Amino acid sequence: MAAVTAGSGAGSGAAGSPEARYYGPATAEAAEAAPDPTDINGPHFDPEAFMTKVRSECPLGQLLAREAALGREIRALDSDMQTLLYENYNKFISATDTIRKMKVDFRHMEAEMDDLAANMAAISASSARVSAALQERHRRGAQLAGTGPGRFTGADQWGVSRGGCPPWGADPLVARAARERVDRYLRALQTFFLGCLGDVRQALAAPRPPGKEGPGLPDLLATLAASVLGQLKAVLAYVQLFTARDVAFASLPYFKGEFCVTAVREGLVVAFVRWLCRTARGFADGPAERGAPAAPPALLLLLARLCLDYENSTISYILTLTDEQFPPQDSGPAVTPGPALCAEARAAAQRLLDHYVQVQGAAVAQMLRKSVETRDWLGTVEPRNVRAVMKRVVEDITAIDVQVGQLFEEGVRRAQSSDSSRRAFSVYSSSRAPGRYAPSYTPSAPMDTHLLSNIQKLFSERIDIFSPVEFNKVSVLTGIIKISLKTLLECVRLRTLGRFGLQQVQVDGHYLQLYLWRFASDERVVQGLLDEVAASAAHRCLDPVPMEHSVVELICERG
């Protein structure tokens, strides 16, 4: 009876709700329990039901507006998804390769560590047995040293200097094993770095399908630096087992002092950093073996940035980490100061960057040299276009600018004049004085021409072509441009030109000036070298009649 009453109460409560009054009790409960298939954000969304409802309730204009909005949202989501995929694909592949490589290396090192632990346990046991066996001999030696004529004093002094270990003890054995293990770790680190370097070189040289770019230089640099640093930290963790508190021989003075400084800091960490800098610099210093491929310019640039980063931060971090894990003794042997290592890394970075400039400058210069040497400058026709090689030079310089900009900062440019891209060469200002280069020279006219050129050089700034570059993009591009234009100047000096040959040099030079000045640290560098090219061409011309500058501008703009 009570159950019936409670059920009646519940039923009467439900019947009193608004849904119950409108739909009835059963219908209201069904409405509360049934999911809404037209809720686009709900878990039971049904597209067909949603479309039926929208078509029946919304006017045509609202449907079209809704369709357009959905289209925009879909396109935006597709674009965002493609962008995210593109940005993270290369990083994911690089990280996967690095993890796979480190997994293999760590598995190999774990096996070595197991062997090392077993060997250390055996050595500890042997040391304990030998020490116990020699204990009586130690006691007799001490008695003889105290009562004898002093013939054993030297031996006792040796034992004290070596931490109380006589030469026949098993502890000079543990130290030797530790040094050999450290040497093996150094060789393992060197092999690992060479392997990573090979992977970088392969990634740079791998052919790419059209429209698909490989990993950029920043990604390759980050992967290389992180892999090498991670491997070095792992090696330090393994070596630290020699100084663990639960190891019997770790309390020896050798492992508290000399091992930490001489073996680990100097023999492992400092030696590896120096070897890394020498190896990187070897790509610029060492002569290439016969038939061996030269290092790609991008690799030179990447290694220069790696050495510069070591100088700026990595070396300091590595030495601090080493000193924390293997603290040196105050009275211990001298250590290599950090600034000395940083200086070696910077010298390697400078040599690599200078070599990069020379290699890239030589590549552009070779194009210019061939374009001058293979052309008939006496019989050429009147110029109507900029030569294709000049366009290629600008394209290559632009590509180099993008490449260097991936790893180095912009740098500082000298304030440019307002008409940098419109300036005419000084040698062609002769159009305002028609008689200067006219064919009807008096006998002394050629001497006056050379005198004029020499006077012009006196008042122009001397340009050092092969000066060391700074660690920024502007300085690197300036060095490459100087090498390229200096080669062009030397090639023009060896040619004999006709009137139209001179005019072609005029057109090509103005085209280069239009574009190259913006890459250099100082526009006067580009202007000065191109002025010398123009003056040299005029001196070597049999009929030096320049083209009107307005015509030159028209040809260059059209080209």
C-alpha positions as CSV (number, residue, x, y, z in Angstrom):
1,M,0.0,0.0,0.0
2,A,2.9,2.3,0.8
3,A,4.6,1.5,-2.5
4,V,1.4,2.3,-4.4
5,T,1.1,5.6,-2.6
6,A,4.7,6.5,-3.3
7,G,4.3,5.7,-7.0
8,S,1.1,7.7,-7.1
9,G,2.9,10.7,-5.5
10,A,5.7,10.4,-8.1
11,G,3.3,10.1,-10.9
12,S,1.2,13.1,-9.7
13,G,4.5,15.2,-9.4
14,A,5.4,14.3,-13.0
15,A,1.9,14.9,-14.1
16,G,2.1,18.4,-12.7
17,S,5.0,19.5,-14.8
18,P,4.5,21.7,-17.9
19,E,5.6,18.9,-20.2
20,A,3.1,16.5,-18.6
21,R,0.3,19.0,-19.0
22,Y,1.1,19.5,-22.7
23,Y,2.3,16.1,-23.9
24,G,1.0,13.9,-21.2
25,P,3.2,12.0,-18.6
26,A,4.5,9.3,-21.0
27,T,5.3,11.7,-23.8
28,A,7.2,14.1,-21.4
29,E,9.4,11.3,-20.1
30,A,10.2,10.2,-23.6
31,A,11.0,13.7,-24.6
32,E,13.5,14.0,-21.7
33,A,15.1,10.7,-22.5
34,A,15.3,10.9,-26.3
35,P,18.5,12.6,-27.7
36,D,18.2,15.5,-30.1
37,P,19.5,14.5,-33.6
38,T,19.4,18.1,-34.8
39,D,21.9,19.4,-32.2
40,I,25.0,20.0,-34.3
41,N,27.2,20.0,-31.2
42,G,25.5,17.0,-29.5
43,P,26.8,13.4,-29.4
44,H,23.7,12.1,-31.4
45,F,23.9,14.6,-34.3
46,D,22.2,13.3,-37.5
47,P,23.1,15.2,-40.6
48,E,19.9,14.1,-42.5
49,A,17.6,15.1,-39.7
50,F,19.4,18.4,-39.3
51,M,19.1,19.2,-43.0
52,T,15.4,18.3,-43.1
53,K,14.8,20.6,-40.2
54,V,16.8,23.4,-41.7
55,R,15.1,23.1,-45.1
56,S,11.7,23.1,-43.5
57,E,12.3,26.0,-41.1
58,C,14.9,28.4,-42.7
59,P,14.2,30.7,-45.7
60,L,16.3,30.5,-48.9
61,G,18.4,33.5,-48.1
62,Q,19.4,32.3,-44.7
63,L,20.2,28.8,-46.2
64,L,22.5,30.4,-48.8
65,A,24.2,32.5,-46.2
66,R,24.6,29.5,-44.0
67,E,26.1,27.5,-46.9
68,A,28.6,30.3,-47.6
69,A,29.6,30.5,-44.0
70,L,30.1,26.8,-43.7
71,G,32.2,26.8,-46.9
72,R,34.5,29.5,-45.4
73,E,34.8,27.6,-42.2
74,I,35.7,24.4,-44.1
75,R,38.3,26.2,-46.2
76,A,39.8,27.9,-43.1
77,L,40.0,24.5,-41.3
78,D,41.6,22.9,-44.3
79,S,44.2,25.7,-44.5
80,D,45.0,25.5,-40.8
81,M,45.3,21.7,-41.0
82,Q,47.6,21.9,-44.0
83,T,49.7,24.6,-42.3
84,L,50.0,22.6,-39.1
85,L,50.9,19.4,-41.1
86,Y,53.6,21.2,-43.1
87,E,55.1,22.9,-40.1
88,N,55.3,19.8,-38.0
89,Y,56.0,17.1,-40.6
90,N,59.7,17.8,-41.0
91,K,60.1,18.2,-37.2
92,F,58.3,14.9,-36.6
93,I,60.5,13.0,-39.2
94,S,63.7,14.5,-37.8
95,A,62.6,13.7,-34.2
96,T,61.7,10.2,-35.2
97,D,65.1,9.6,-36.8
98,T,66.9,11.0,-33.8
99,I,64.9,8.9,-31.4
100,R,65.5,5.8,-33.5
101,K,69.2,6.5,-33.6
102,M,69.5,7.3,-29.9
103,K,67.5,4.2,-29.1
104,V,70.0,2.0,-30.9
105,D,73.0,3.9,-29.4
106,F,71.6,3.7,-25.9
107,R,70.9,0.0,-26.3
108,H,74.5,-0.6,-27.3
109,M,75.7,1.6,-24.4
110,E,73.5,-0.2,-22.0
111,A,75.1,-3.5,-23.0
112,E,78.5,-1.9,-22.5
113,M,77.4,-0.6,-19.1
114,D,76.3,-4.1,-18.1
115,D,79.7,-5.4,-19.0
116,L,81.3,-2.5,-17.2
117,A,79.3,-3.2,-14.0
118,A,80.3,-6.8,-14.1
119,N,83.9,-5.9,-14.6
120,M,83.9,-3.4,-11.8
121,A,82.4,-5.9,-9.5
122,A,85.1,-8.4,-10.4
123,I,87.8,-5.8,-10.0
124,S,86.4,-4.8,-6.6
125,A,86.4,-8.4,-5.5
126,S,90.0,-9.0,-6.8
127,S,91.1,-5.8,-5.1
128,A,89.7,-6.9,-1.8
129,R,91.4,-10.3,-2.1
130,V,94.8,-8.8,-3.1
131,S,94.7,-6.2,-0.3
132,A,93.9,-9.0,2.2
133,A,96.7,-11.1,0.9
134,L,99.2,-8.2,1.0
135,Q,98.2,-6.9,4.4
136,E,100.9,-8.8,6.2
137,R,103.5,-7.5,3.7
138,H,102.3,-4.0,4.2
139,R,102.8,-4.3,8.0
140,R,106.3,-5.7,7.6
141,G,107.1,-2.9,5.2
142,A,106.0,-0.3,7.7
143,Q,108.1,-1.9,10.4
144,L,111.2,-1.9,8.2
145,A,110.6,1.7,7.2
146,G,110.3,2.7,10.9
147,T,113.4,0.8,12.1
148,G,115.7,0.4,9.1
149,P,118.3,2.8,7.7
150,G,115.8,4.5,5.4
151,R,116.2,2.4,2.3
152,F,112.5,2.0,2.0
153,T,111.6,5.6,2.5
154,G,111.4,6.2,-1.2
155,A,108.8,3.4,-1.6
156,D,106.8,4.7,1.3
157,Q,106.8,8.2,-0.2
158,W,105.6,6.7,-3.5
159,G,102.7,5.0,-1.7
160,V,101.7,8.3,0.0
161,S,101.8,10.3,-3.2
162,R,99.6,7.7,-4.8
163,G,97.1,7.7,-2.1
164,G,98.7,4.9,0.0
165,C,98.6,2.4,-2.9
166,P,101.9,0.5,-3.5
167,P,102.9,-0.3,-7.1
168,W,101.9,-4.0,-6.7
169,G,98.4,-3.2,-5.5
170,A,95.2,-3.9,-7.6
171,D,94.0,-0.2,-7.2
172,P,96.9,1.3,-10.3
173,L,94.9,-1.6,-12.2
174,V,91.4,0.0,-11.5
175,A,92.7,3.4,-12.5
176,R,94.1,2.1,-15.8
177,A,90.8,0.4,-16.5
178,A,88.9,3.7,-15.8
179,R,91.2,5.6,-18.2
180,E,90.8,3.0,-20.9
181,R,87.0,3.2,-20.5
182,V,87.1,7.0,-20.8
183,D,89.2,6.7,-23.9
184,R,86.6,4.3,-25.4
185,Y,83.8,6.8,-24.6
186,L,85.8,9.6,-26.3
187,R,86.1,7.4,-29.5
188,A,82.4,6.6,-29.3
189,L,81.5,10.3,-29.1
190,Q,83.7,11.0,-32.1
191,T,82.1,8.2,-34.1
192,F,78.7,9.4,-33.1
193,F,79.4,13.0,-34.2
194,L,80.8,11.8,-37.6
195,G,77.6,9.7,-38.1
196,C,75.4,12.7,-37.3
197,L,77.5,14.8,-39.7
198,G,77.0,12.1,-42.4
199,D,73.2,12.2,-41.9
200,V,73.3,16.0,-42.2
201,R,75.3,15.8,-45.4
202,Q,73.0,13.2,-46.9
203,A,70.0,15.3,-46.1
204,L,71.5,18.3,-47.8
205,A,72.4,16.3,-50.9
206,A,69.2,14.3,-51.2
207,P,67.2,15.1,-54.3
208,R,63.8,16.6,-53.6
209,P,60.6,16.1,-55.7
210,P,59.2,19.2,-57.3
211,G,57.3,21.3,-54.8
212,K,58.5,19.4,-51.8
213,E,61.2,20.9,-49.6
214,G,63.5,19.0,-47.3
215,P,64.4,19.9,-43.7
216,G,65.6,23.4,-43.4
217,L,69.1,24.4,-42.0
218,P,67.7,25.4,-38.6
219,D,66.1,22.0,-38.2
220,L,69.2,20.2,-39.2
221,L,71.3,22.3,-36.9
222,A,69.0,21.8,-33.9
223,T,68.9,18.1,-34.5
224,L,72.7,17.8,-34.8
225,A,73.4,20.0,-31.7
226,A,70.7,18.2,-29.6
227,S,71.9,14.7,-30.6
228,V,75.6,15.4,-29.8
229,L,74.8,17.2,-26.5
230,G,72.5,14.4,-25.5
231,Q,75.1,11.7,-26.2
232,L,77.7,13.7,-24.3
233,K,75.4,13.9,-21.2
234,A,74.7,10.2,-21.4
235,V,78.4,9.4,-21.5
236,L,79.0,11.6,-18.5
237,A,76.2,9.8,-16.6
238,Y,77.9,6.4,-17.4
239,V,81.4,7.7,-16.4
240,Q,79.9,9.0,-13.1
241,L,79.5,5.3,-12.0
242,F,83.2,5.3,-11.3
243,T,82.6,7.9,-8.5
244,A,79.4,6.3,-7.1
245,R,79.4,6.0,-3.3
246,D,78.5,2.3,-3.3
247,V,81.6,1.4,-5.3
248,A,84.5,0.3,-3.1
249,F,87.3,2.0,-5.0
250,A,85.4,5.3,-5.5
251,S,86.8,6.6,-2.2
252,L,90.4,6.4,-3.4
253,P,92.1,9.8,-3.8
254,Y,92.6,9.1,-7.5
255,F,88.9,9.0,-8.2
256,K,88.2,12.1,-6.0
257,G,90.8,14.3,-7.7
258,E,92.9,13.2,-10.7
259,F,90.2,11.1,-12.3
260,C,87.6,14.0,-12.2
261,V,90.0,16.5,-13.8
262,T,92.6,14.7,-15.9
263,A,90.5,11.8,-17.2
264,V,86.9,13.2,-17.4
265,R,87.2,17.0,-17.8
266,E,90.4,17.2,-19.8
267,G,90.6,13.7,-21.4
268,L,87.0,13.4,-22.3
269,V,85.0,16.7,-22.4
270,V,87.7,19.2,-23.4
271,A,89.3,16.7,-25.8
272,F,86.0,16.1,-27.5
273,V,85.2,19.8,-27.9
274,R,88.6,20.5,-29.3
275,W,88.3,17.5,-31.7
276,L,84.9,18.7,-32.8
277,C,86.2,22.2,-33.6
278,R,89.2,20.7,-35.5
279,T,86.9,18.3,-37.4
280,A,84.6,21.1,-38.4
281,R,87.4,23.4,-39.4
282,G,88.9,20.6,-41.5
283,F,86.2,21.1,-44.0
284,A,87.7,24.5,-44.8
285,D,91.4,23.9,-44.1
286,G,92.2,20.4,-45.2
287,P,92.9,19.8,-48.9
288,A,90.3,17.6,-50.4
289,E,91.4,14.1,-51.3
290,R,91.6,13.2,-55.0
291,G,88.2,12.3,-56.2
292,A,86.5,13.2,-52.9
293,P,83.5,15.5,-53.2
294,A,83.9,18.9,-51.8
295,A,81.8,19.9,-48.8
296,P,78.5,21.5,-49.9
297,P,78.4,25.2,-49.0
298,A,75.3,24.7,-46.8
299,L,77.3,22.3,-44.6
300,L,80.1,24.9,-44.2
301,L,77.4,27.4,-43.1
302,L,75.8,25.0,-40.7
303,L,79.1,24.0,-39.1
304,A,80.1,27.7,-38.7
305,R,76.9,28.3,-36.8
306,L,77.4,25.2,-34.7
307,C,80.9,26.4,-33.7
308,L,79.6,29.9,-33.0
309,D,76.9,28.5,-30.8
310,Y,79.5,26.4,-28.9
311,E,81.5,29.6,-28.3
312,N,78.4,31.6,-27.2
313,S,76.8,29.1,-24.8
314,T,77.3,25.3,-25.3
315,I,80.9,25.2,-24.1
316,S,80.0,27.1,-20.9
317,Y,77.1,24.7,-20.3
318,I,79.1,21.6,-20.8
319,L,82.0,22.7,-18.6
320,T,79.6,23.7,-15.8
321,L,77.8,20.4,-16.0
322,T,81.1,18.5,-15.9
323,D,82.3,20.5,-12.9
324,E,79.0,19.8,-11.1
325,Q,79.1,16.1,-11.6
326,F,82.9,15.7,-11.2
327,P,84.0,18.5,-8.9
328,P,87.7,19.3,-9.1
329,Q,90.0,19.6,-6.1
330,D,91.4,23.0,-5.1
331,S,94.9,21.6,-5.1
332,G,94.4,19.4,-8.2
333,P,96.0,19.7,-11.6
334,A,95.4,22.7,-13.8
335,V,92.4,22.8,-16.1
336,T,91.8,24.3,-19.5
337,P,89.9,27.6,-19.0
338,G,86.6,28.0,-20.7
339,P,87.6,31.2,-22.7
340,A,90.4,29.2,-24.3
341,L,88.0,26.6,-25.6
342,C,85.6,29.4,-26.7
343,A,88.4,31.0,-28.7
344,E,89.1,27.8,-30.5
345,A,85.4,27.4,-31.4
346,R,85.2,31.0,-32.7
347,A,88.3,30.6,-34.8
348,A,86.8,27.5,-36.4
349,A,83.6,29.3,-37.0
350,Q,85.4,32.3,-38.6
351,R,87.5,30.0,-40.9
352,L,84.4,28.1,-42.0
353,L,82.4,31.3,-42.7
354,D,85.3,32.8,-44.6
355,H,85.6,29.6,-46.7
356,Y,81.8,29.6,-47.3
357,V,82.2,33.2,-48.7
358,Q,85.1,32.1,-50.9
359,V,83.3,29.0,-52.2
360,Q,80.1,30.9,-53.0
361,G,82.0,33.9,-54.4
362,A,84.0,31.6,-56.6
363,A,80.9,29.9,-58.0
364,V,79.3,33.2,-59.0
365,A,82.7,34.5,-60.3
366,Q,83.1,31.4,-62.5
367,M,79.8,32.2,-64.2
368,L,80.9,35.7,-64.9
369,R,84.4,34.6,-66.1
370,K,82.9,32.2,-68.6
371,S,80.4,34.8,-69.8
372,V,83.2,37.3,-70.5
373,E,85.8,34.9,-72.0
374,T,83.4,33.2,-74.4
375,R,81.9,36.3,-76.0
376,D,83.1,38.3,-79.0
377,W,83.2,41.8,-77.6
378,L,84.5,43.4,-80.8
379,G,81.8,41.9,-83.1
380,T,78.8,42.0,-80.8
381,V,75.6,43.6,-81.9
382,E,73.9,46.6,-80.3
383,P,72.5,45.5,-76.9
384,R,68.8,45.2,-76.6
385,N,68.6,43.0,-73.5
386,V,70.4,42.3,-70.3
387,R,72.5,39.1,-70.7
388,A,71.0,36.0,-69.1
389,V,74.1,35.4,-67.0
390,M,73.5,38.7,-65.1
391,K,70.0,37.6,-64.3
392,R,71.4,34.2,-63.1
393,V,73.9,36.1,-60.9
394,V,71.1,38.1,-59.2
395,E,69.1,34.9,-58.7
396,D,72.0,33.0,-57.1
397,I,72.9,36.0,-54.8
398,T,69.2,36.1,-53.8
399,A,69.2,32.3,-53.0
400,I,72.4,32.7,-51.0
401,D,70.8,35.6,-49.0
402,V,67.9,33.3,-48.1
403,Q,70.3,30.5,-47.1
404,V,72.5,32.6,-44.9
405,G,69.4,34.3,-43.4
406,Q,68.3,30.9,-42.0
407,L,71.2,30.7,-39.6
408,F,72.6,34.2,-39.1
409,E,71.2,37.6,-38.1
410,E,70.6,40.4,-40.5
411,G,73.5,42.7,-39.6
412,V,73.8,46.4,-40.0
413,R,73.7,48.2,-43.3
414,R,75.1,51.7,-44.0
415,A,72.4,54.3,-44.6
416,Q,71.5,54.1,-48.3
417,S,71.1,57.2,-50.5
418,S,67.7,57.9,-51.9
419,D,68.7,57.1,-55.5
420,S,70.8,54.0,-54.9
421,S,69.1,52.0,-57.7
422,R,69.1,54.8,-60.2
423,R,72.7,56.1,-60.0
424,A,74.7,56.1,-63.3
425,F,78.3,55.0,-63.4
426,S,80.8,57.8,-63.2
427,V,82.6,56.7,-66.3
428,Y,79.4,57.2,-68.3
429,S,78.9,60.7,-67.2
430,S,81.0,61.4,-70.3
431,S,77.7,61.8,-72.2
432,R,77.6,65.2,-70.7
433,A,81.1,66.0,-72.1
434,P,81.0,64.5,-75.6
435,G,84.6,64.9,-76.5
436,R,86.2,63.0,-73.7
437,Y,86.1,59.5,-75.3
438,A,85.7,60.6,-78.9
439,P,87.7,58.6,-81.5
440,S,89.6,61.8,-82.6
441,Y,92.2,61.7,-79.8
442,T,95.3,63.8,-80.0
443,P,98.5,61.8,-79.4
444,S,98.5,62.7,-75.7
445,A,94.8,61.8,-75.3
446,P,95.4,58.1,-74.2
447,M,97.8,59.3,-71.5
448,D,95.2,61.8,-70.3
449,T,92.7,59.0,-70.1
450,H,94.9,56.8,-67.9
451,L,95.8,59.8,-65.8
452,L,92.1,60.5,-65.2
453,S,91.5,56.9,-64.2
454,N,94.4,57.0,-61.7
455,I,93.2,60.2,-60.2
456,Q,89.7,58.7,-59.8
457,K,91.2,55.7,-58.0
458,L,93.1,58.0,-55.6
459,F,89.8,59.5,-54.4
460,S,87.9,56.2,-54.2
461,E,88.0,54.0,-51.2
462,R,90.2,50.9,-51.3
463,I,88.1,47.8,-51.2
464,D,89.6,44.8,-49.4
465,I,88.2,41.8,-51.4
466,F,89.3,38.9,-49.1
467,S,88.9,40.5,-45.7
468,P,87.3,38.3,-42.9
469,V,83.6,38.5,-42.7
470,E,81.5,39.1,-39.6
471,F,78.9,36.7,-38.3
472,N,75.9,38.3,-40.0
473,K,74.1,38.0,-43.3
474,V,75.0,41.4,-44.6
475,S,78.7,40.9,-44.2
476,V,78.6,37.4,-45.8
477,L,76.7,38.7,-48.8
478,T,79.1,41.7,-49.2
479,G,82.1,39.4,-49.2
480,I,80.5,37.2,-52.0
481,I,79.6,40.2,-54.1
482,K,83.1,41.7,-53.8
483,I,84.7,38.4,-55.0
484,S,82.2,38.2,-57.9
485,L,82.6,41.8,-59.1
486,K,86.4,41.7,-58.7
487,T,86.6,38.7,-61.0
488,L,84.4,40.5,-63.5
489,L,86.7,43.5,-63.4
490,E,89.8,41.3,-64.0
491,C,88.2,39.5,-66.9
492,V,87.1,42.8,-68.6
493,R,90.7,44.1,-68.3
494,L,91.9,41.3,-70.6
495,R,89.4,41.9,-73.4
496,T,89.3,44.3,-76.3
497,L,85.8,45.8,-76.9
498,G,84.0,47.5,-79.7
499,R,81.4,50.2,-79.3
500,F,78.5,47.8,-78.7
501,G,80.6,45.6,-76.5
502,L,81.2,48.6,-74.2
503,Q,77.5,49.4,-74.3
504,Q,76.6,45.8,-73.3
505,V,79.0,46.1,-70.3
506,Q,77.1,49.3,-69.5
507,V,73.7,47.6,-69.6
508,D,74.9,44.6,-67.6
509,G,76.6,46.7,-65.0
510,H,73.5,48.9,-64.5
511,Y,71.3,45.8,-64.1
512,L,73.7,44.4,-61.4
513,Q,73.6,47.8,-59.6
514,L,69.8,47.8,-59.6
515,Y,69.7,44.6,-57.5
516,L,73.0,43.9,-55.8
517,W,73.4,47.1,-53.8
518,R,70.5,46.1,-51.4
519,F,72.5,43.0,-50.3
520,A,75.7,44.8,-49.4
521,S,76.6,46.4,-46.1
522,D,77.5,49.6,-48.1
523,E,76.2,50.5,-51.5
524,R,79.5,52.3,-52.3
525,V,81.2,48.9,-52.4
526,V,79.0,47.8,-55.3
527,Q,79.1,51.1,-57.0
528,G,82.9,51.4,-56.7
529,L,83.6,48.0,-58.2
530,L,81.1,48.5,-61.0
531,D,82.6,51.9,-61.7
532,E,86.0,50.2,-62.1
533,V,84.5,47.6,-64.5
534,A,83.0,50.4,-66.6
535,A,86.2,52.4,-66.6
536,S,88.2,49.4,-67.6
537,A,85.8,48.5,-70.4
538,A,86.1,52.1,-71.7
539,H,89.9,52.0,-71.6
540,R,89.9,48.7,-73.5
541,C,87.3,49.9,-76.1
542,L,88.3,50.9,-79.7
543,D,85.3,53.1,-80.1
544,P,84.2,54.2,-76.6
545,V,80.8,55.7,-77.3
546,P,78.5,55.0,-74.3
547,M,74.7,54.4,-74.6
548,E,72.4,57.1,-73.3
549,H,71.5,56.4,-69.7
550,S,67.8,56.7,-70.3
551,V,68.1,53.9,-72.9
552,V,70.1,51.8,-70.4
553,E,67.4,52.2,-67.8
554,L,64.7,51.2,-70.3
555,I,66.5,48.0,-71.3
556,C,67.2,47.0,-67.6
557,E,63.6,47.7,-66.6
558,R,62.3,45.6,-69.5
559,G,64.8,42.8,-68.6
